[in-house]
Amino acid sequence: MKALPRLPDTEQLLASIPHDRLREALGHRIGPAPGGKYLPYEELKHRQPPKGLILDTWWACIKLARAQSRRNLPLKDAAGRRFGYVLIDPIHEMLHKIDRMGAGRIELPEEATNADSRDRYIVNSLIEEAITSSQMEGASTTRAVAADMIRSGRKPIDRSEKMILNNYMAIEQVRAMVGRPLEPSQVLRLHETLTRDTLDDEGAAGRLQTPDETRVEVVDNRTNRTLFTPPPASQLSDRLSLMCNFANGAHDKDLFIHPAIRAILLHFWLAHDHPFVDGNGRTARALFYWSMLSSGYWMFEYVSISTIIKRSFAQYARAYQFSESDENDATYFIIFHLQAILKAIRELEDYLQRKIEQIRKLESRLRVRSGLNYRQLALLSHAIRHPRAEYSIQSHKRSHRVAYATARADLAQLNELGYLVETWRGNKKAYLVAEDLDERIQGGREAPRPSTVLGD
């Protein structure tokens, strides 16, 4: 990815065009987003201008329209130039959808909201977000291995697994922060949780970079070229306080900022300042979750935004570049992020429907075992698709956020019914999937109690 030159500001651009040509161009009444698309110059230059215009005058008209609608933010770059954004119709439309889907009363299946089953979906989402967010910053452990580590409670064996476990713990930390004002000390604690035991300098976890350190830069890993140099370390403490004030709505007396846009800009702000030696992206995404959940977007307990961002990482990085090179116009990043949010919500809906359908079919097939609860049905649904899976009281407890005794009773009943086979791993019980589980369920017949399998 190449670095982008900083484009001239609107005043410079207008001053460079002869008055008569500019006056004629303005007669076209061009808006900030022709055709509903908020294009950067890099993309606009490959398109055909309206009849009678050349590229530079077309761009000048677009920039003037954007300047007239621009909403400035308290965030400034290192040179003191303000960031801002423009609310175009497609943004309003996306915000309306997010309000309706993310905070309203969207029709979720009863199994996803029932107190006995909803935590399973939340845990799955937390695990997915922890894994994907960490993979975006270098973790290389497979999803299956990482999920097993979190569910089983085993200790991480390398840096990648530690990153993922840290991320999982940090998301739990974010959930505990919801509804409370954001303070600089909380941001530092969050970063410390995210990076504990994963940095070359362990003392850098949970603290800002200092002026005597080499300032971290955003670099293209393929070419080793610097894409962006963040503000100097001497400004970081003040900038962090200002960011927290923004997060808490301290600047809202004369300007309403939609909660979803505030959450996106909080993500952008921390990533722009890049205050830490590492873990800036993870911290930024965690703050986005805090802001969305604090604003009442309850569905984001279930949504993994990093899954979508990872899939479109080049566009994600490019959105930062467009925003920072084009007169500090954060609109590019806002649009990318809103689109990612909507994709994540749609994928969540598809995922829930698939899961619910699986459980409903399983319920039908287990009609003679109607006394099984949602946790047991979910485990059996997983077991049908993973015949070599192994379960423990601890993993079942973590997956469903239930007490140890509840998890033990669930597994003991499934063992009694013959759907699981109890064995031992050292001094701990484990439960294997019965070899003929599918046949037992399809037949709906009584299952004889199996013999306990002794472990090695």
N, C-alpha and C positions, 0 to 999 in steps of 0.2 A: 504494500500500500504506500503510495507516494505521499510526501508532505504537500499540503496545499498552500500557495502563497496567500497572504492576507489581501482581500479585495479592497479597493478604495471605498471610503464611506460614501454615503448618499450625496453629501454636499460636494465632495470632490468629483464624483461622477457627473452630477448635473452641470458643474462648472466647466467640464471638459467638452460639453456638447454645444454647438452654436445655437443661439437663442431661437432663430427662426425654425431650425430643424426640431428643437425640443418642443416649441409651441405647436408645431404640426403633429408631433408624436403624441402629445398630451390629448389631442382631439380624439384619439382612439379610445379614451376612457378605459385604460387597462387597469385591472385590479391587482391585488397582491398575489393572487394564485390563478393565473389564466387556466381555464378549463378545469378548475378545482384542484390543480396540482401545484404544490408549493415547491417549485424546482430550484435547486441551487444553480449557480452560473455554470458549473462543470457539466451539468446535464442540459441546461437551456441552450448552450452554444451548439449542441448537436441537433437542434430543432429549427424548423422554419419559422421565421418571424411573421407576424401578420402583414398582409399586403401593404406596401408603402413604407415599411420600417426596416431598418437594418438592426443587427444584433445589439449594438451598444445602446441605441435609443430605446429599443424594446426593454432591455435590462434596466435602463434608467427609469422608465415609466413604472416598471414593476417595483423597483426599489423605492420610488417616491410614494407609491401607494402603500407599501409596507411601513414606511416611516410615519405616515399619517395615522396609521392604526396601531403603531407599536406601543406596548406596555412595558415600561422599564422596570427592572428589578434592582434590589439592593446589592446583588452580586456584581462585582467588578473584576476585570482582569488585572494582571500585575501592573499595567500602565494606568489604571484608574478608569478605564472605559467600561461603561455599564453593559450588562447583558439585558436582553429584552426578548419579547415574543409577540406574535401576531395571532389573534383569534380569527381564523377563517372558518367558513361554513362546515367543511369536513371535520374540523376539530369539534365544533358544537355537536355535530351528529354523533361522533364517536363518544363524546362525553355523555350524551343522553343515553346511549346504549350501555355504557359502563354503569351509570347511575341505576338504570333499570335492572341490569343483570347482576351487578356486583354488590349493590346495597339494598335493592328492592326485594320484593317477595317473588323471586323467580321460582317457577315450579320445579323443585327438586323431588326426586322419588323419595317416598317415605323412608326407605332403607338408609338413605344418606343423611337424614335428619333425625332419625330415631336415636335416642340416647344410647341404646345398646349397640349401635353400629357406626354412628357418625365418626367416632374417634379413629376408627380404622382408616377412613378416607383421609382424615387430617394427618395421621401418622405417615401414610403413603406419600402425601404431598410434601411433608417436611423432609422425608428421606430423599425424595426426588430432587427437591430444591437444594438440599445440602450437597448431594452428589454432583449435580450439574453445575452449580455455582463454583464448586471447588475444581471441577474438571476445566472450567474456563480459565482457571489460573494455574494450571499445570498438574493437578492431581491425575494419576493415570490408572488407579484401581478400577476394575470393572464394576458395573452397576450391581450385579448379582452379589459379588463378594462384599462390596461396601454395605449393601442393604442387610446382608446376613450379619455383618459386624455390629451394625446398629441394633438390630432386633435381638441378637443373642447377648449383647452386652460385653462381648470379648474386647480385650484391649487391642488398639491398632498396632500393626506390626511394622509400619514404615511411615514416611512423611506424608504420602498421599492419603493413606487411611486416616492419619491424624488430622489432616486438613478437613476431610469430610466429617469426621466426628466433631471437630471444633465447629464446623458450620452448622451441624445439626443442633449442637448445644446453644449456639448463638441465636438460631431461629427461635428456640424455646425461650431464650432470654428476651428476645424481641416481644414475644407474646406476653411476657410478664410486664413489659414496659408500656404496653398499650394503654392509652388514656391518660398517661402522665406526661407533663411537659418534658421536652428533650433538653438535656443539659450537656455541656462539654464533657463532664466526667463520665456520663453514660456512654457517649460515643467512644471514649477511650477504653472503657471497660468492655464494650462490644468488640472493639478491635483486638483487645488483649485475648478475649475468648476465641476469636476467629484465628489468631496467629500463634497461639501458645504452643511452644515446642516445635515450631515449623520454620523459624527464621534462623539465618546464620548468626545474627546477633540477637540472642534471646532477650536482651534488655530493650530491644526496639518494640516489643509487643506492648501495645497500650500506651504508647507515647508518640507525640508529634516529632517530625524530623527537626533537628536543631541546626542553627546557622553554621556550625563547625563541621557538619557532615556534607558529603557530596549529595547534591539534590537529586532525588529520583526523577527520571524522565520517562516519557512515553516513547517507546522505541519500536520500530518495525523489526520483528524478530528475523525476518527473511533477509533484509538488506542491512540491518543494524543501523539504519538511519533514524535520527531523532525526529519524531512526528510532532511532539509538543513538550515544551518546558513549562512546568507549572509555576505559580507564584513563589517568591523566595521564602525560605523557612522563617525568616524574621517576622513575616506577616501571619503565620499560620494560627497562632493563638487567637488573635483578634478576628480572623476570618472564621474560625470555628465558632466563636461566640456569636458572630453575626449570623452564621448559618443556623444555629439553634434558635435565635430570635425569629428568623424567617420561618423555620419549621413550626414554631409555636404561634404564628400569626401576629407577631408584634408589629408588622408593617402594614396591616390591613385596614387602617382607618379610612384611607381614601381609595383603596383598590381591593376589590374582591378577587381572590384567586381561587379558582375551582379546586377542591381538595385533591382530585386526581392529578391535576397539573402541578399542585404544590408538591405532591409526593414524587413526581417525575423530576421536577426541578431540584428537589433535595438530593435525589440520586445524581443528577448532573453536577450539582454544586460540589459535593464531596469528591467526585471523580475529577472535576476540573482542578480543585485545589490540591489533590493528590498529597495529603498531609503525612502519609505514612510510608515507611520504607518498602512495604509490601502489604497486600490485602486491601488495597483501596477499593477495587471493584466489588469484592465481597461485602465490605462495610457499606458501600453505597447502596447495594441491592437490599441489604438488611434494613437500612433506614427507609428505603422505599416501602418495604412491608410494614414497618412501624407506622408510617404516616398513613397508609391506606387503611390499616386496621383501626387506627386511632380515629379515623374519619367515618367509621361505621361501615366500611366495605367488608362485611363479615365473610364473604365468599373467598377472600384472599387467604383464609386459613387453608383452603383447598387448592389454591392455584400455585403452580411453579412457573414464575416468569422467566427464570434462567434457562429453562428448557427451550423456550422460544428464542431467546436472545442467542443462546449457543448455536442454534440452527441458522441464525442470520447474523453471525458475529461480524462479518465484513461490513454489512449495512449498519450495524450497531456502532462500530468504530468510525465509519464514515459519517454518521450522523453527528458525532462529536466534532469531527474535523470541519464539517460544513458550518456548524454552529460557531466554532471558534475562529474560523477564517473569514466568515461573512458578517462583519460588523457585529460580532457577538450576538447572533440571532439564534436563540435557543429553540425556535419553532421547529427546525429540522429534527432535533432530538425529541421534542414533544410528540411530533407526528409519528416518528418511528416507534416510540414507546407506547403510545395509544394503540397503534396497530398490533403491537406485541401483546398488550393486555387483552385485546379482543380475541386474538388467536388463542391465547392461553385459556380464556373463559370458554371458548367454543370447544377446545380440546378437552377441557374438564367435563363439559356436558356430555361429550361423546364417550369419555372414559366412564363416567358414572352410569350412563345407559348400558354400556357393555357389562359392567360389573353387576348392576342390578339384574340384568337379564340372566346372567350366569347364576346368581343366587336364586332368582325366581324359578329357573328350571330345576335347580338343585332341590329347592323346597318341594316342587312337584314330585320329583323322583323320590324324595325322602318322605312321602306322604304318611308312611307307617311310623315315621320317626318325627312327628310334628312337634314333639316336645323340645327339639334342639333349638338353641338360641342362635341369634345372628352371628355371634362370634364363631360358634362351631360350624355353622353353615359356610361362613367365609373361609374357614380353615379347610373344610372339605372341598370347597370349590377350588382352592389353591392346590390341594393335594391331587385332585383329578388331573390337573394340568402339569403337575410336577411330581410324578410317581416316586422319584428318588429323594424327595424332600425329607428333612428331618426337623422335628419341632421339639421345643423344650418349654418348660413352665415359664422360664424367664423370657423367651422370645414371644410367647403368646401373651404374657403380661404386658410387654412393651408395645406390641402391635396394637393392642386394644385398650391400653391404659386402664387396666383393671387391677384389683388387688391380687396378691400372690395366691391366696386361697381360692379366689374365683377362677384364675387361670388353671390351677391344679385340678379343680373339680371339673372344668370343661374337658381337659385332656383325659382325665381318669374315666369319664363317662364314654368318650369316644373309644377308649381302649376296651372298656367293658362291652361296647356294642360291636367290636371287631373291626372298626374302621381304621384304627391306629394300633400299632403293636409297641408295647412298652419294652424298652431296653435300657442299658446303663452305659454311660460314657464316664469312666472313672467312678467317682462317687455321686454322679448326678444322673437323674433320669432323663431319657430322651424317648421320643416317640417317632416311629417310622410309619410310613404309609403301608397299609395292608396290600399285599400283592394283587388281590382280587377286589380292590376297593370299588372299581367301576362296576364290576359285575354285581357286587353286593348292593350298590345303590340302585342300579338299573332294575335289579330283580325285586327290590323293595322287601326282601325276605328277612326273617330274623337271622341275626348273625351270632354264631356261637362265640362264647368267650375264648379268645386265643390264649395260648401259653405265653408267658413272659419270656422274651428273648434275652439271654444273658450277654452282656457286653464282654469285650476282651479284658 
